[in-house]
């Protein structure tokens, strides 16, 4: 849902795009996520400590140019590890 909302032209999306333009490091991250979407999303999904809440990442991915398939595949594959580990440990 957050990914789709980030694609809609809202004041929050406009502000996020302004931040991307203002900071070169964020532009670099956006290019990496757009180019290697599945790998970047999977890496962040498997990170044990995240700087922002996991739900906010979906909005961040929506602001970038990552394709929906890469987003969906990265989230799905990254979600398997915690679910399988929780099931195994009971």
N, C-alpha and C positions, 0 to 999 in steps of 0.2 A: 504494500500500500504506500509506504513512504517513498519507495523508488518511483512509483507512478506520480505521486504528488509533486516530487521534485522536478518532474518533466514539465509540469504546468507552469505557465508564466505567472508567478506570484511575487509579492514584495520580498519574501524570504529567498526565493531563487535569484532575484535580481541582486540582492545583497551578497549572496554566496558567490555569484559570478563576479561581482566587483572585488571581493576578497581574492579570488583567483587571479584577477588581473593585477592587483596591487602587490602581491607577494610572489616573487619568482620561484621560491621553493614550492609553493602550492601549485603553480603552473607546471613545474616539473613532475610533481606527484600525479597531477591530473593526466599528463601525457603518458606516464607509465601505466596508470590504471586503464586508460583508454586503449593502449597498445597491447598490454599483457593482462587483460581483464581477469581471466580465470585464475591465473597464478597470483596476481595481486590480492584479489578478494579471498582466495583460499588461504594465503599467508596471513592476512589480517584476521580471518575467521578462526584460525588455529592458534593465534597468539594468546599466551596465557594471561597477559596483562595488557589491557587496552586503555588508551588515553581518553577515549570517550565511550559512552554507553553503546552497546552493540546495536541497538535499534536506530541510533543516529547514523550509523554507518550506511544503512540502507538509503537514507536521504542524501548523504554525501555521494554515494555511487550514482544516484539519480541526477545530481547536478553535473557530474562528469559526463564524458562522451562514451562511457562503457556501454556496449550493446546489451540488450536485455538477456540474450542467451548466456553471455559470459557471466552476467550478474546472477542469474538463476542457477547456473551450473556451479559457480563458486560457492554460493550460499548453501546449496544442497550438499555438495561434497564436504564442505567445512562443517556442516551440521551432523554428519554421520559419526564423526569421532566422539563427540560428547554423548550422543544418544547411545551408541554401541557400548561405550565405556560404562555409562550409567546402568545399562541393561546387564552387562557382564558382572558388575560389582553388586548389583541387586539393590 
